[in-house]
C-alpha cells in the first residue's frame, strides 16, 4: 500500500526510506506516539467521567487486532451498542450487519 501511495503521489522511495516509513506507520509505532494515541485527551475524559468500558480504563489505541473487542465487551454491552447503532442508523441507507 505504501508503494502504491508513493506511486500515486509520484514519489520515488529508496528501500531504506520504504523500510523507515513502514516502521513509522506501523500500529506499534502509532500506539506509542502520544499525538496519535490521544493520551492527553483520553486521560482528560477519564478524569471527567467515571464511566469506563465495564470498569476498565482502555487506551485509545488498544491491540490493533481485528475482532479483539469481543474479548473486552460483555454480551450485555454488545447488545446495548447494537441497539444504539440500529437506532442511530434508522432512516439511512447504511446496512448494519450484526
Secondary structure, DSSP 4 states (H G I P E B T S, - for coil): -HHHHHHHTT----HHHHHHHHHHTSHHHHHT-HHHHTHHHHHHHHHH----BTTB---SS----TTTHHHHS-HHHHHHHHHHHHHHHTTSSPPP--
